[in-house]
Amino acid sequence: MIGFDQNDKSHFEAVQTANARPVRRKELRSMVREFILAAGPIADQARDAILDFENDLPFQYEEHRNSLEVQKHLTAQANKFAELADLKNYYAYRTEEDSDQVAIVHVSPSAAEPENIAKAEEASTYLSQTGLWVWASRSFEEGAIQSTYTIEDAITIAKEADISDLFKQSTNENDVDQLGTLRGAIAATAAIVLNFREDRSQEDIDGARDVLGRANRLPEKPGIMWSPHSAPPWHHLIYVVRGFAADIRESTASEGASGDLIHLIAHPFEEISFVAIEEVCKLWPNDPKLTWTGLILAFSLCHLPPWPRDEIRQQNETKQALEAAIDYYENGNGWASLPLPPPAWVKVKSGETRSRHQQYDQYNLTDMINPAEVWGEPDVFWSSKQAAEILQRIPFDDILNSNARNALLDFLAGVLDWTIQKKAPHWVRPKCRNRSTTKLFEWTRTLGSRLGYMAGLFHLSDFQNRFLDPILGLEGDN
């Protein structure tokens, strides 16, 4: 229905009516039996037409007529359809003894050939293996094992699929998608074992750790279509994170598990990074310093080089942020400050490039406190959308009831001030700051909702001066 607007109601309804016709839910192939078993000449006409498919192959391109591969494929397809038109492939039997009901069943001769039996078994095995990911994913979402598999059955299927080189780089590009799905299914099953470990044997638990260890060591190989947003939901590292976090929660983790989780926060796929942040935040009752380290690193990674991105510079800055976080976790004391955004605005010197300057389409020169001054964005870009994802995962209740409370409040006051500066620049005259110069939709919504939640945990007198009054001091829609 894409493309219609409010003036196209008659066309919209016409398409709905056409789509609602029962025939639109049928395939020609499923209707073959009704034609060739029908009375009258239509049966012979339909049968002859289908049997003639092999003599009139449906080539889509002229050059395919000379392609043996295409000819072979279309001929095999025509022969398969011919089986539907052959009356010898249909069998009739009564559904029940002394019943007038007769069932007519088609039995494909080619389906019984060894090659096709092997293909069907291979497809069935692959579907059961990859189905593990769906089962595990839903189990994590619901917080309970879903009925599709038992953990015992899942372990058995995963072991059969866990070939020795599963978590090694493949040289065959055609195998990448299938391998990726299979890796995710096996890693997801291992994560389930560690998260729902009651009644599990030590052998099962050790096997799950081995799988996740191998999965964690598989280097990421960016493809031609790689993007930070392109991680599939079955990516094996998502389940490496969940498995490592479970071991830390149960106090059974290896020595390097916490460091591995911190490293995964810096993974270039944002979905893996967000899952790692989420799991690290859940570990506050077990290891508050690990949670705080994760937040320090996560907010550090919101600082990006200016556009166009210098990939080498960004990789170096990520490496430095990661090293600093690991050093704090291993050697730091107290609650280090969470990284704040860069300045909301910087004064631009005369003659500098105007590519990063604030566009004044929202304001007139008469709105400026000093029209001679030019203000612009800082060189460092702050990913407010990424920061909003992190803010949603912070365990507010736990931190505000700990001695890290003041460090978190300082951070929130700082980002609130930054947001207000962005929305109501200080270089604009009062009474004119009612038109936002920036579109921080995700960030503003998340910050507002988190501050609103936090307000319920405070006395008004504690919350008002630092948070409420600055918000109420804004003008207009802001």
N, C-alpha and C positions, 0 to 999 in steps of 0.2 A: 504493500500500500504506500510505499515511499513515493513522493512526488505529487500527491494530491494536496490541495489546500481547501479552505472552507468554501470556495466557490465551485468545487468539483464534486458536490455531494451526489449528483445523479450518476457520474462516472464511477465514483467510489462504490456506490450501492450496486452498480452493474457488475463490477468485478467481484464483489462479495457474493452476488447471486450465482455467477458463473463458477466460482470456486466451491460453492456449496453443493453443486450437482454431484450425485453419487459417482458418476463416471470419472470425475476428476480424482477419485481416490483408488482407481483401478489401473493395472498395467495391462497392456495388450497380451503379454505372455500368460497372465493368469486367466485370460478369457479364451485361450485356445481351445480348451476342452469343451467349452459350451458350443463352439462352432463345429468342431470335427465330429462331435457326437450328436449333432442336431439332425433333425429330419429334413429331407429335401436336398436340393442341389447345393445349398450353401456349404454343406459338409465337404463335398468333393472339391468345390472351388477353394475353400480355405486350406484343405490338405494339400492340394496340388500347388497352391501358391507358396506354402511353407516349404514343401519339398524342393521347390525350384530355387530356393534362396542360394544354394551352392552354385547355381549357374548364372546368378546375377548378383555378385557380391557388392555390398554397399560401400564402394570406395568413396572416401571423402575428398581425395585429391587425385588429380590425373596421374601424377608420378607414382602413386601407390599401386597402380595397375602392374607396374614392373618390379614391385618389391615382393620378393618371395616371403619375407617375414610377415608382411601385412596380409598377403594372400593366405598364408598358413593360418594366421589368427582368425581371419574372417571365415575361412572354410570350416575351422573347428567350431566356431560360433554357429554357423549354419547347420552343421551336423547335430549340434546339441538341440537346436530348435526343431530339427527334423524328428528327433525322438518324440517330441510332443505331438507330432502329427501322425505317428505310426500307431494304428489301433492295437497292434500286437503288444504294445508296452502298457496297456491298460488292463486292469484286473477288477472284477466285480465280486463282491461277497456280501452276504447278509450281515447286518450289524449285530443282530441277535437271533438266536434260534426261533423259528416260527414267526419271524418279523417280516413285515412287508417292506421295510427300509433296506435299500441296497446302497452300499458305498462303492464308488468307483475310484480306484487309486492308480496313479501313474508311477511306474517304476523305471528309472533311468538305467539303461544297460551300461552306459559309459561310467556311471557312478561306481559300478562294481569293479572297474579296471584297477589293477594294483597302483598305477601312477596316481589316479584320482583319489583312491582310498588314502594313499600316503599324504597327498595334498590336504585332504580334509582333516586327517589326524594332526598334521602340522599346524593347520589353521586353528583347530580346536585347542591344541596345546598352547599356542601363542596367545589366544584370547583368554585362556584361564590364567596364564602368567601375567599378562598385562592387566587383567582384572584385579590383581592384587593391589595395584595402585589405587583404583577407585574405592575398593573396600577399605584400605588403610586410610585414605584421605577422609572418607566419611566417618570412620571410627574416631579420628582425631577431632573432627568437627563436632561430633555428638558426645565425645568423652566416654564412649562405650563401644565395645566390639560389636560390629554389625553382623547380621546373621548370614551374610553371603558365604563366608568361610569361618571355620574355627581357626584359632591360632595354630593348632597342630596341623591342620590341612594346609594352611598358608605356608608354614615352614617346609612341609614336604614338597609343595610345588616350587617354592623358591630355591630349595636345594637342587632340584632337578634342572632348574634354569640357570643356576649360578656356575657358568663355565669358568675355567681358569683365567681366561683373558677378558672377562666381562668388563672389568674396570681398567682396561688398557686402551690406548689410542688405537682406533681402527684406521687402516690405510684405505679402506673401501668406503668412498663417500656415500654409496647407495645404502650402506648399512647404518648410517648415522642416526636417522630418525627411529628405526626399529631398535637399535641398541640403546638409544636414550630412553625410550619408553620402558624397555626391559630393566635397565639400570635403576630407573625410578621405582619400578615395582619391587625389585629385590631390596633396595635400600629402605623403602617404605615398610616392608615386612619386618626388616631388622629393627627399625625404629619402634614398631608396634611391640615387638618382643621386649625391648628395654623399657617401654612405657607401661606395658601391662604385664609385668613380669611375675605376678602371683602364679604359683604352680608351675612355673617354667623351670626346667632343669638347668644346671650350671652349664651343660654342654650347649643348650639353646642360647643362653645369654652370651657365652664366649663366642659362639658362631656369629651372633648378631654384631658383636663388637668388631669381629674380624671383617665382616662385610662393610661396615661403616668406615673402618680404618682404610680399607682399600678404596672405597668410594671417595674419601676425603683426599687421597693422594693423587687422584686422577686430575691432571692439569686441564684447565679450561682452554678450549681451542676455539677462538672466535671465528665464525664463518663470515661469508661475504655479506650476509644480511644481519649481522650481529648488532644488537642494540641493548642498552641497559634495561630496557623494558621488555625484552623478548624472551626471558626465561620461561620455559614451559612449566605448568603447575606440577608436573611429575619430575622435575629436576632432582637428581639424586641428592644434591647437597642440602635441599630443604629438609630431607629426612635424616641426613647426617647431623644437622643442627638439632633436630628433635631427639635423636638418640643420645647425642653427647649431653644435652641438657638433662635428660632423664637419669643418666649415670651420675651427674653432679648432684642432682636432687636426692638420689639414693645413697650418696657418699661412697660410690663404688667406681668413680671415674679414675682413669689413668692420670698420671701427673700432668700431662700436657693438654688435657681436655679443655680446661678454662682458656688457655692460650689459643687453642683451635677455634673456640667459639668467638673470641675477640677478633681473630683473623677473618672469620666468615662475615663479621659485620662490615668489613671493608671489601667484600666481594663486589665485583663490578655489576653483577646482576642485582638490581634493586630488590626484587622479590626475595632473593636469598638473604640479602642484608636485612630486610624488614623482619623476616622470620627469626633471624639470629637476634635482632634487637628485642623482639617480643619474648623469646625464650630467656634471654639474659635478664630481662625485667622481671620475669616470673621467679627468678632465682634469688630475689632480694632476701627472703627468709633464710636461705642457705648460705649466701655469700654476697652481702651488701656491696662490698668493694668491687666485685665483678660487675654487678649491675651499674654502679656509678662509673666504672671504667668504660663499660659499653656505651653509656650515654655521652660521656666525654668524647669518645671516638666518633659516635654517630653524628653529633652536632658539629664536630670538626669537619666531617666529610661533607657538610652542607655548604662549606666555603669552596667555591669553584673559580678557576681562572676565568678571565673575561672571554666573551665570544669574539671570534671563533676560538673554540677550545684548543689549547696546546696539549695534545695527549701526553707527550713526554713530561711536561711540567706537572700535569694533573697526576700522573703515575708517581712522580717523585714526591709530590705533596701528600698523596695518600700513604706512601711508604713512611714518610716522616711522621704523619699523624698516628699511624699504626705503631711505630717504634716508641713514640712518646706515650701512647696508651699502655703498651706492655710494660714499659719502664715504671709508669705510675702504679700499675697493678702489682708489680713485683717489689717495688722499692718505695713507693710514695706513702706519705702520711696524711691524715686528715682528709677533708672533703675538698678536693680541688674544684675551682670554679668551672661550671659548665660553659663552653664557648658561646659567646654572644655573637650576633650578626655584626658585620662591618658597619661603619657609620651609615645612617640612613641617607645622608647627603654630604657631599664635599664641595667646597668652593673651588671653582675651576679658574685657573689662571688665564689671563688674556693671551690669546694666540694658540692655546692648546686645541687639539682636535675636538670637534663638537659631536663626534659620533656617539659619545656616551652621555651627552648632556640631557638634562631633564627637558622634555618637550612641554612647552608652555601652552598647549592648546586648551588646557582647562582654565587657564588664568590669563588676565590682561596685565600689561605692564603696571597699570594703576593698582593692581592687587599686591604688587611686590613692596616689601618694606624698603628695599633699595634696588631700584630698577637697573642700576649699573652693575650689580653683582650677578654672576651666573653660577648656578648650582647644578650639580650633576650626580650621576651614580658613581659610587666608588669603583676602583679597578676590580675588586673582588666581588663576584656574584654570589649571592646567598640564596640557595634553593629553598624557598619558603614552603613549597609543596612537599619536598622531602622532609623538612623539619616538622611539618604538620603530622606526617605519618609517625615520626618518632614521639612527638608530644602525646599522641593518642595512647601510646604504649607505656608511658611512665606510670609506675605504681604509686599514685599520689598518697593513698591512705598509709601505706607502709613508710614512705619517706617522711611524710609530715609528722609521723609519730616516732621519728628517730632523731638522732643528733645531726643528721644531714638536712634537717628542716630548713635552717637559715640559708644554706647554700642553694637549695631549690627555690626558696622565695626570692633570693637575690636574682637568680636567673630569670624567673617569671617577671619580676619587676623590670628587668633589663629588656626583655623581649617585648613587654607591653610598651615601654617607652619608645623602642624602635618602631613598633607598629604605628603608634600614634604619630611619630615624626614622619613616617611614610605617608600616612593618610592626611595629615594636617601639617605640612612643612613649616618650619619655624621662620623661613624666609618670606612667608606670605603674611600679610597684615591680618590681625584679628578681625573677625566678622566676615572674612573672605575665605576662611579655611573650611568651607562646607562642600567642596568638590574633591573627591579623592583623586589623587594623581597616580594611583597605583591600583592594580587589580590583584590583591592577595586573597583571592576567594577562599581557597582551602585553608590557608593559614589563619585568616581572620575568624573563620567559622570554628576552627579547632581551638584556637586560643580562647575565644569567647566561651565556648562550651566547657573547656577545662577550668577556666577561672570561675565560671558559674558553679561548677561542681565543687570546686575548692571553697567557694564562699559558704557552702553548707557546713563546712568543717570548722569555721572560725566564728568568733564574736564579731559583730559588725564593726566595733571600734578597732579591732585588729586588721580588718580587711579594707576599711573605708579609705584611710589616708593613702595607703600604698597602691591600691588597685582601683577602687570604685571611683574616687574623686577624679583621677586623671581621665577615666573613660567618660564620666559625666561632663567633663570640661570640653569635650569635643563639640563641634557645631554641626547642625544640619543632619544629613543622612549618616554621617560618620558616627 
